């Protein structure tokens, strides 16, 4: 795996892991309930570390803003007790997921408990990460706000 580079943000063993550069941008914003912990990421040989400084992050801020009735390109899990949960499809595009405009209040980084594996960010934070060149390899979708 020589020459392999990691995305500046990715899931590693179920944790969102970000580069030092990504974390530096995040830390300039209101992150609400947020923790970061330095980690060493290993290559497939489980011995050789990837270059750079990496951090596992936990985003604890929750906002209820996902508007199922105005959104598309997601599925609902088949089990009875989670009918509120929306699981986004991988082929989703900008505009498929709609949120209540109230989500702009408070923290710039949050999760929505009704939108599976969501990581949502304010326009301000999105712009800063984009301008730093940290979103090029990531699937980031723009979501309309209504209300």
C-alpha positions in Angstrom: 0.0 0.0 0.0 2.8 2.4 -0.6 1.7 5.9 -1.7 -1.9 5.5 -0.4 -3.2 8.6 1.1 -6.2 8.9 3.3 -9.2 11.3 2.9 -9.0 14.2 5.4 -12.1 12.8 7.0 -13.2 9.2 7.0 -14.7 6.4 9.1 -12.1 4.2 10.8 -13.4 1.4 13.0 -16.7 3.1 13.4 -15.2 6.4 14.5 -15.0 9.6 12.4 -11.4 10.3 12.0 -10.0 13.6 10.7 -6.6 15.0 9.8 -4.9 17.7 11.8 -5.7 20.2 9.1 -9.4 19.2 9.1 -9.5 19.5 12.9 -7.8 22.9 12.8 -10.6 24.3 10.6 -13.3 22.7 12.8 -11.8 24.2 16.0 -12.4 27.7 14.6 -16.2 27.2 14.9 -18.9 26.5 17.5 -18.7 22.7 17.8 -21.2 22.3 20.6 -20.8 19.0 22.3 -17.5 17.8 20.7 -14.5 15.8 21.7 -11.3 14.8 19.8 -8.7 12.3 20.6 -5.3 11.8 18.8 -5.1 8.3 17.2 -2.6 6.4 15.2 -4.0 4.9 12.0 -2.3 1.8 10.8 -2.0 0.4 7.3 -3.3 -3.1 6.4 -0.1 -4.7 7.8 -1.3 -3.4 11.2 2.2 -2.2 12.0 3.0 0.7 9.6 1.3 4.0 10.6 -0.2 6.3 8.0 1.7 9.6 7.8 0.3 12.7 9.5 -1.6 13.5 12.6 -5.0 12.0 13.0 -7.9 12.5 15.5 -11.0 10.5 16.3 -13.9 12.9 16.8 -17.2 12.6 18.6 -20.0 14.9 17.7 -22.6 15.0 20.5 -24.7 17.9 19.4 -28.1 16.7 18.2 -30.7 18.8 16.3 -34.0 17.6 15.0 -34.4 19.2 11.6 -34.7 16.5 9.0 -38.0 16.9 7.0 -38.9 13.4 5.7 -42.0 14.6 3.8 -39.9 17.1 1.8 -36.9 14.8 1.2 -36.2 12.0 -1.2 -33.6 9.3 -2.0 -33.6 7.6 1.4 -35.2 4.4 2.9 -36.8 3.6 6.1 -35.6 0.5 8.0 -38.1 -2.3 8.2 -38.3 -2.7 11.9 -41.3 -1.2 13.7 -39.5 0.8 16.4 -37.4 2.9 14.0 -40.0 4.2 11.5 -38.7 7.7 12.2 -35.2 6.9 10.9 -34.2 7.8 7.3 -31.2 6.0 5.8 -29.7 8.0 2.9 -28.9 6.3 -0.4 -25.3 6.5 -1.6 -26.4 8.0 -4.9 -28.1 11.0 -3.3 -27.4 14.4 -4.8 -27.7 18.0 -3.7 -31.2 18.9 -2.7 -32.4 15.4 -1.9 -32.5 15.9 1.9 -34.3 18.9 3.3 -34.0 20.4 6.8 -35.9 22.8 8.9 -34.3 26.3 8.8 -34.0 26.2 12.6 -31.0 24.0 12.4 -28.8 27.0 11.6 -29.1 28.1 15.3 -26.4 27.0 17.6 -23.4 24.7 16.8 -21.9 24.6 13.4 -21.5 20.8 13.5 -24.2 18.3 14.6 -26.0 15.1 14.0 -29.7 14.6 13.4 -31.1 11.6 15.2 -33.7 11.0 12.5 -31.1 10.9 9.7 -28.9 7.8 9.9 -25.2 8.4 10.2 -25.6 12.1 9.5 -22.9 14.6 10.0 -24.3 18.0 9.3 -22.5 21.4 9.1 -23.4 25.0 8.7 -22.8 26.9 5.5 -20.0 28.8 7.3 -18.1 25.6 8.2 -18.7 24.1 4.8 -17.2 27.1 3.1 -14.1 27.1 5.4 -13.5 23.4 4.8 -14.0 23.8 1.0 -11.7 26.8 0.9 -9.0 24.8 2.7 -9.3 22.1 0.1 -10.5 19.5 2.6 -13.8 18.5 0.9 -12.5 17.4 -2.5 -12.5 13.7 -1.8 -15.6 13.6 0.4 -19.2 13.2 -0.5 -20.8 16.4 0.8 -24.3 17.4 -0.2 -26.0 20.7 0.0 -29.4 20.5 1.7 -32.1 23.1 1.3 -33.6 24.7 4.5 -37.2 25.5 4.7 -39.4 27.2 7.3 
